[in-house]
Amino acid sequence: MSEKNDKLSRDEFISFVKAVLKKKSLEENRPLYFEYRVSEGYEKEKFSNRFDAFAPEGFSEYRNPVIFEFIDSRVRKMEQVTKRIKGLADDCRKSYGATVIFILNFKSPFKDSNLVVWDLAVINNWVEEYPTEYSHACSLSIGRRETARDKEKAQLFEKLYSEDLYLKNNELHTNAIRTCIKEQNGFAIVLGAGVSKEQGAKTWDELLKDFQKEIEERCLLDDSEAVFEEVGGSSLTTAQLCKDIWASEKPFAWQIHKSLYDAAQDLNLNTELGEIAQLAQRCQGDRNFRILSYNYDDFLEQYLNFLNVRCCSMFTTKIRYSNGRDSADFYGMNGQPNQSLRLYHVHGFLPKVATRDQLDTLHMRSICLTEADYNMLYNQPYSWPIASQLSFFRENTCLFIGCSLSDPNIRRLLEITAYNLPKHYAIFSMTYESTDAHGSTTTKQLTSKDRLQIENHFYRIGINILWVKDYREIPVWLHNLNQSIV
């Protein structure tokens, strides 16, 4: 990369510098805050100046507090920039006893040895040292026509990106999660259907196939395939049609219950859910810790009960948000949320019962499965389920487990709450199944180039990706995380 022609755009520059500084702070295990207000003596009551970044315990070789300022030459004339830098450096030394590091998106014009300046030469070195963060920053500049410089960036990344770089990133992400848990900084777990599959619950698609099979066996349709295709063929429209045909609420809910529990496996603490329950047990001392689940089942509640962890299962019925006013939530029988670990079932809750007659009306009416259910829910911005998700994504550092993150409604909420630097984490598998034209299925693994594009994609909506070789490694990763928390 040439210093003359290869400045980053302003957005790329800010995003890349923040990402590198954050990664370096994680490597050094020292705190770093962005857009931080500092007062004399670092008293939070009387803020006087806002800086681009602040490292109260030092940074790199600097052991005293460090203030960072990011400067792009296109913002001001060079004479103004020079004057501002010198004045700010003198002021910070006098007022705060801090080192000021100026990070420039151009070649430094300064010869003053008393100034700490990281210029375009340093940025270019970072590109080679932190190719993933560089690619993430460049990927945020969407909507621009591709230029020769963009192609050069892509070629440079392919040259620098190594197959094992994800291991280093995984270690840093894991350390960040561990630190968040230990310091009780509002860690939260978000669960998708993947965690219940190992326990015996069927996937959404398998559930709909069971409905379709039952419809065919009862001769409720002459050609179910044709009818399902005609009404749209998506999972939501298929679920809606199944409910329309089923008509009766209790048999429909019982079919869902059977798909969840008929093949249920015995509790095993070495499984994914078992390790998640043990992680929850370790986090329960943090009053801001909580769990959000998109699943209907009570498998996690069963594990928590086995570990003697008090849990409050929270959910609401559709009638509570259908009129746009009422959105009160119902609590389980194990206590109020201020007395127990809070587990939010935002798409409904259908705990295990012995017979169909024992199905509870509130539970049945909480299930969000069909097209009408989703439209009702996500068209009510002040409903309890929406407010709960927004609260999690804004206020907590979330670890997504078993979530494909393909639901456009959930992605919209994530994008609304996305931070400049992603603060959430999701575990993804490198292994996937590919079906050829003849219907044969083979197992393949994502290339490093494809993994990067997936990382870039989710980086935009606030999520860092932790990679495992395949889904069987997730319990192992969780077990190692549990063992490292003392």
C-alpha positions as a printed Julia matrix, in Angstrom:
486×3 Matrix{Float64}:
   0.0     0.0    0.0
   1.42    3.38  -0.91
   1.19    6.21   1.59
   0.46    8.71  -1.17
  -2.59    7.08  -2.7
  -3.94    4.67  -0.17
  -5.49    6.66   2.63
  -8.56    5.09   4.07
 -11.83    6.91   3.74
 -12.85    8.75   6.9
 -15.34    6.05   7.94
 -12.86    3.28   7.19
 -10.14    5.1    9.13
 -12.27    5.6   12.26
 -13.67    2.05  12.19
 -10.28    0.43  11.57
  -8.43    2.43  14.24
 -11.12    1.71  16.86
 -11.07   -2.0   16.01
  -7.27   -2.21  16.28
  -7.12   -0.28  19.54
  -9.85   -2.46  21.01
  -8.05   -5.62  19.96
  -4.75   -4.38  21.37
  -6.47   -3.54  24.67
  -7.87   -7.08  24.8
  -4.42   -8.51  24.1
  -2.98   -6.42  26.94
  -6.03   -7.0   29.19
  -6.29   -3.27  29.94
  -9.48   -1.19  29.74
 -10.2     1.15  26.85
 -13.16    3.49  26.43
 -14.31    5.31  23.3
 -15.72    8.85  23.18
 -14.91    9.15  26.86
 -15.31   12.29  28.97
 -12.36   13.03  31.28
 -12.13   15.58  34.09
  -9.18   16.76  36.11
  -8.28   13.93  38.46
 -10.61   11.7   36.39
 -13.59   12.69  38.52
 -16.73   11.59  36.72
 -18.89   14.32  38.33
 -17.28   17.24  36.48
 -16.59   16.3   32.9
 -14.72   18.88  30.86
 -13.48   17.29  27.62
 -14.52   14.44  25.37
 -11.78   12.41  23.7
 -11.95    9.81  20.96
 -10.56    7.11  23.25
  -9.16    6.83  26.76
  -7.01    4.12  28.37
  -6.96    4.86  32.14
  -4.4     2.14  32.94
  -2.04    2.9   30.08
  -1.56    1.45  26.61
   1.32   -0.37  24.93
   4.58    0.93  26.48
   2.86    3.92  28.11
   2.05    3.16  31.76
   0.32    6.43  32.62
  -3.21    7.19  31.36
  -3.42    7.58  27.57
  -5.77    9.81  25.58
  -6.28    9.1   21.87
  -7.3    11.6   19.21
  -8.13   10.5   15.64
  -7.46   13.09  12.93
  -8.33   12.92   9.26
  -6.69   15.67   7.16
  -9.77   16.2    5.04
 -11.7    17.55   8.02
  -9.6    20.71   8.6
  -6.84   22.68   6.95
  -3.37   21.43   7.88
  -2.52   24.67   9.71
  -5.58   24.24  11.92
  -4.75   20.58  12.54
  -1.19   21.42  13.56
  -2.29   24.13  15.95
  -4.97   21.93  17.51
  -2.6    19.0   18.04
   0.07   21.05  19.78
  -2.45   22.85  21.97
  -4.26   19.68  22.98
  -1.0    17.85  23.8
   0.12   20.67  26.13
  -3.31   20.91  27.79
  -3.59   17.16  28.49
  -0.11   16.92  29.97
  -0.86   19.81  32.3
  -4.49   18.97  33.23
  -4.55   15.19  33.3
  -0.96   13.96  33.49
  -1.82   11.84  30.48
   0.02   10.91  27.32
  -1.83   11.98  24.18
  -1.43    9.77  21.12
  -2.55   11.35  17.84
  -3.51    8.89  15.13
  -3.38   10.48  11.68
  -4.84    9.35   8.37
  -1.96   11.04   6.56
   1.83   11.3    6.72
   2.94   13.17   9.83
   4.28   16.69   9.23
   5.6    16.97  12.79
   9.23   16.89  13.84
   8.48   17.59  17.53
   9.84   14.65  19.54
   7.53   15.56  22.44
   4.46   14.6   20.37
   3.36   10.98  20.11
   2.05   10.59  16.57
   0.98    7.42  14.78
   0.55    8.32  11.14
  -0.25    6.58   7.86
   2.92    4.47   8.09
   1.63    2.96  11.35
  -1.83    2.46   9.82
  -0.3     0.59   6.89
   1.62   -1.68   9.27
  -1.62   -2.38  11.13
  -3.25   -3.46   7.88
  -0.74   -6.3    7.65
  -0.92   -7.09  11.37
  -4.73   -6.96  11.65
  -6.16   -7.99   8.27
  -9.49   -9.11   9.69
 -10.18   -5.74  11.33
  -9.06   -4.03   8.12
 -11.5    -6.06   6.07
 -14.33   -5.39   8.53
 -13.69   -1.64   8.35
 -13.64   -1.63   4.56
 -16.79   -3.72   4.38
 -18.68   -0.99   6.25
 -18.18    1.38   3.31
 -21.14   -0.04   1.45
 -22.83    1.57  -1.52
 -19.6     2.8   -3.12
 -18.57    1.85  -6.63
 -15.65   -0.54  -6.53
 -12.37    1.12  -7.43
  -8.93   -0.19  -8.27
  -7.95    0.61  -4.66
 -10.76   -1.61  -3.39
  -9.55   -4.49  -5.54
  -6.02   -3.94  -4.23
  -7.37   -4.14  -0.67
  -9.09   -7.42  -1.41
  -5.93   -8.88  -2.95
  -3.88   -7.73   0.02
  -6.27   -9.36   2.44
  -6.2   -12.68   0.6
  -2.42  -12.58   0.84
  -2.41  -11.83   4.56
  -5.3   -13.91   5.84
  -4.03  -17.2    7.2
  -6.08  -20.33   7.9
  -5.35  -20.23  11.61
  -6.03  -16.52  12.16
  -9.54  -17.36  13.36
  -7.97  -19.22  16.33
  -6.29  -16.01  17.49
  -9.54  -14.1   17.06
 -11.43  -16.82  18.95
  -9.01  -16.52  21.85
  -9.45  -12.74  22.03
 -13.25  -13.01  21.82
 -13.26  -15.7   24.5
 -11.1   -13.55  26.77
 -13.46  -10.61  26.25
 -16.47  -12.77  27.19
 -14.66  -14.17  30.23
 -13.74  -10.65  31.39
 -17.34   -9.47  30.94
 -18.56  -12.38  33.07
 -15.94  -11.96  35.8
 -16.43   -8.2   36.07
 -20.24   -8.64  36.02
 -20.65   -6.18  33.16
 -24.07   -7.33  32.0
 -23.32  -10.57  30.19
 -26.36  -12.33  28.68
 -27.07  -15.54  26.73
 -29.37  -15.69  23.69
 -30.57  -19.15  22.65
 -31.89  -20.41  19.32
 -33.36  -23.69  18.14
 -29.93  -25.27  17.71
 -29.48  -25.8   21.45
 -32.72  -27.77  21.81
 -32.1   -30.08  18.87
 -29.46  -32.06  20.76
 -31.95  -32.53  23.59
 -34.46  -34.14  21.2
 -36.64  -31.24  20.03
 -37.43  -31.07  16.34
 -36.42  -28.1   14.21
 -38.99  -25.69  12.82
 -38.87  -27.38   9.4
 -39.27  -30.82  10.97
 -42.24  -29.57  12.96
 -43.93  -28.24   9.83
 -43.31  -31.53   8.04
 -45.04  -33.33  10.92
 -48.01  -31.0   10.56
 -48.06  -31.62   6.82
 -47.87  -35.38   7.31
 -50.73  -35.28   9.81
 -52.81  -33.23   7.37
 -52.22  -35.81   4.64
 -53.04  -38.77   6.9
 -56.28  -37.14   7.99
 -57.1   -36.27   4.34
 -57.61  -32.6    5.19
 -56.14  -31.7    1.78
 -56.09  -33.56  -1.53
 -52.6   -32.4   -2.54
 -50.82  -30.75   0.37
 -47.6   -30.12  -1.58
 -49.47  -28.13  -4.22
 -51.47  -26.18  -1.66
 -48.46  -25.27   0.45
 -46.57  -24.17  -2.65
 -49.51  -22.1   -3.87
 -49.8   -20.08  -0.65
 -46.15  -19.11  -0.69
 -44.03  -22.06   0.39
 -42.19  -20.18   3.16
 -41.99  -21.54   6.7
 -44.24  -18.78   8.06
 -46.96  -19.2    5.43
 -46.75  -23.0    5.81
 -47.21  -22.67   9.57
 -50.11  -20.3    9.01
 -51.83  -22.71   6.63
 -51.33  -25.6    9.06
 -53.01  -23.6   11.81
 -55.82  -22.53   9.48
 -56.5   -26.16   8.58
 -56.1   -27.38  12.17
 -58.58  -24.78  13.44
 -58.71  -26.07  17.04
 -56.19  -24.39  19.38
 -55.45  -27.24  21.79
 -54.72  -29.99  19.18
 -52.45  -27.55  17.33
 -50.56  -26.72  20.53
 -50.34  -30.4   21.47
 -48.73  -31.18  18.11
 -46.07  -28.57  18.91
 -45.66  -30.07  22.38
 -45.12  -33.54  20.88
 -42.45  -32.22  18.5
 -40.61  -30.73  21.48
 -40.79  -33.56  24.0
 -41.69  -36.93  22.41
 -38.03  -37.72  21.65
 -36.57  -35.87  24.63
 -33.21  -37.12  25.89
 -32.19  -37.57  29.52
 -30.45  -34.64  31.21
 -26.72  -34.68  30.63
 -24.52  -31.89  31.97
 -21.9   -32.59  29.29
 -24.27  -31.52  26.51
 -24.66  -28.04  25.1
 -27.65  -27.18  27.28
 -25.97  -28.77  30.28
 -22.92  -26.53  29.85
 -25.15  -23.48  29.27
 -26.95  -24.22  32.55
 -23.61  -24.47  34.36
 -22.53  -21.16  32.8
 -25.79  -19.62  34.02
 -25.08  -21.04  37.47
 -21.72  -19.26  37.5
 -23.25  -15.97  36.29
 -26.24  -15.82  38.61
 -24.4   -13.55  41.04
 -24.51  -10.78  38.42
 -27.86   -9.05  38.89
 -27.74   -7.89  35.25
 -27.25  -11.42  33.92
 -30.25  -12.87  32.08
 -31.15  -15.28  29.29
 -33.28  -14.73  26.19
 -34.67  -17.77  24.37
 -36.43  -17.99  21.03
 -37.46  -21.55  21.92
 -40.78  -22.73  23.33
 -39.4   -25.62  25.41
 -38.41  -25.78  29.08
 -35.26  -27.9   28.66
 -33.02  -25.2   30.11
 -35.4   -24.79  33.06
 -35.08  -28.53  33.69
 -31.28  -28.27  33.77
 -31.36  -25.21  36.03
 -33.72  -26.97  38.41
 -31.36  -29.96  38.46
 -28.54  -27.57  39.47
 -30.77  -25.92  42.11
 -30.7   -22.6   40.27
 -33.9   -20.63  40.84
 -35.29  -19.5   37.51
 -38.18  -17.22  36.58
 -39.6   -18.1   33.14
 -41.05  -14.98  31.57
 -43.46  -14.86  28.62
 -46.58  -13.11  27.41
 -49.68  -13.98  25.39
 -50.47  -12.51  21.99
 -53.64  -10.92  23.3
 -51.5    -8.73  25.52
 -49.88   -6.92  22.58
 -52.49   -7.36  19.84
 -54.31   -4.12  20.76
 -51.11   -2.08  20.95
 -51.7    -1.1   24.59
 -51.46   -4.02  26.96
 -48.12   -5.8   27.08
 -47.95   -7.11  30.62
 -45.89  -10.27  31.01
 -46.71  -13.41  32.93
 -44.23  -15.1   35.22
 -43.68  -18.73  35.92
 -44.45  -20.32  39.26
 -40.87  -20.19  40.54
 -40.87  -16.61  41.75
 -40.72  -13.02  40.61
 -37.81  -11.85  38.42
 -36.11   -9.95  41.25
 -35.85  -13.23  43.17
 -34.51  -15.5   40.43
 -32.51  -15.8   37.27
 -34.68  -14.31  34.5
 -35.31  -16.39  31.38
 -37.25  -14.52  28.69
 -39.27  -16.63  26.2
 -40.04  -13.9   23.68
 -41.67  -16.21  21.09
 -43.75  -18.13  23.63
 -43.4   -20.82  26.26
 -44.84  -24.34  26.23
 -43.47  -26.3   29.22
 -43.68  -30.07  29.35
 -46.91  -31.62  30.66
 -48.1   -35.23  30.86
 -51.35  -35.0   28.89
 -53.01  -32.69  26.39
 -55.65  -31.68  28.93
 -52.9   -30.24  31.13
 -51.9   -27.67  28.51
 -52.32  -24.22  30.0
 -54.3   -21.61  28.04
 -51.76  -18.85  28.69
 -48.96  -21.06  27.42
 -50.88  -22.05  24.29
 -51.7   -18.42  23.51
 -48.1   -17.33  23.92
 -46.77  -19.33  20.95
 -45.54  -17.2   18.06
 -45.28  -19.58  15.09
 -47.45  -18.47  12.17
 -47.3   -15.59   9.72
 -50.15  -13.82  11.56
 -48.34  -14.28  14.89
 -45.11  -12.74  13.6
 -46.9    -9.88  11.87
 -48.82   -9.11  15.05
 -45.72   -9.27  17.22
 -43.3    -7.24  15.1
 -45.89   -4.59  14.21
 -46.17   -3.69  17.9
 -42.91   -1.82  18.69
 -43.84   -1.32  22.35
 -44.86   -4.9   23.07
 -43.1    -6.8   25.84
 -41.25   -9.24  23.48
 -39.89   -6.41  21.29
 -38.95   -4.25  24.26
 -37.2    -7.22  25.86
 -35.1    -7.96  22.78
 -34.14   -4.31  22.34
 -33.2    -4.17  26.02
 -30.94   -7.21  25.7
 -29.24   -5.93  22.55
 -28.73   -2.42  23.93
 -27.82   -3.1   27.55
 -26.09   -6.5   27.57
 -23.13   -8.15  25.94
 -24.9   -11.11  24.35
 -23.56  -14.53  23.42
 -25.75  -16.11  20.73
 -25.79  -19.91  20.82
 -27.76  -22.09  18.4
 -29.02  -19.02  16.49
 -28.78  -18.85  12.71
 -29.57  -15.1   12.9
 -31.47  -15.35   9.61
 -34.8   -14.03  10.94
 -35.24  -10.57   9.34
 -37.19   -9.3   12.35
 -34.4   -10.14  14.78
 -31.76   -8.75  12.39
 -33.69   -5.47  12.2
 -33.61   -5.15  16.0
 -29.89   -5.93  16.03
 -29.22   -3.31  13.39
 -31.19   -0.71  15.34
 -29.03   -1.35  18.41
 -25.68   -1.98  16.64
 -22.69   -0.18  18.13
 -19.76    1.31  16.26
 -17.7    -1.61  17.51
 -19.63   -4.89  17.75
 -20.08   -5.99  21.35
 -22.05   -9.22  20.84
 -20.74  -12.71  19.99
 -22.2   -15.64  18.08
 -20.86  -19.19  17.73
 -20.89  -20.49  14.16
 -19.72  -23.75  12.63
 -17.3   -23.91   9.71
 -18.87  -27.18   8.55
 -21.94  -27.22   6.35
 -23.84  -29.69   4.21
 -24.0   -29.28   0.44
 -26.55  -31.02  -1.81
 -25.72  -31.59  -5.47
 -28.07  -31.78  -8.45
 -28.6   -35.51  -7.85
 -29.7   -35.0   -4.24
 -26.49  -36.37  -2.72
 -25.35  -34.59   0.44
 -21.7   -34.01   1.28
 -20.07  -32.3    4.25
 -17.85  -29.34   3.41
 -15.96  -26.66   5.29
 -16.06  -22.93   4.7
 -12.89  -21.44   3.23
 -11.08  -18.62   5.04
 -12.24  -16.19   2.35
 -15.9   -17.17   2.84
 -15.59  -17.05   6.63
 -14.31  -13.5    6.34
 -17.31  -12.44   4.26
 -19.62  -13.97   6.86
 -17.76  -12.09   9.61
 -18.06   -8.83   7.66
 -21.77   -9.45   7.17
 -22.52   -9.87  10.87
 -20.0    -7.23  11.97
 -22.32   -4.64  10.42
 -25.17   -5.59  12.78
 -23.0    -5.67  15.88
 -21.84   -9.29  16.13
 -18.39  -10.88  16.34
 -18.15  -14.49  15.15
 -16.54  -17.31  17.14
 -15.76  -20.24  14.84
 -15.84  -23.94  15.73
 -14.92  -26.79  13.38
 -18.4   -28.26  13.74
 -21.32  -27.98  16.15
 -20.02  -30.85  18.3
 -17.25  -28.5   19.48
 -19.68  -26.01  21.05
 -20.11  -27.98  24.32
 -16.31  -28.28  24.49
 -15.88  -24.53  24.07
 -18.55  -23.87  26.72
 -16.93  -26.4   29.07
 -13.53  -24.7   28.73
 -15.14  -21.3   29.35
 -16.86  -22.65  32.47
 -13.63  -24.12  33.81
 -11.79  -20.83  33.31
 -14.29  -18.84  35.41
 -13.37  -19.05  39.07
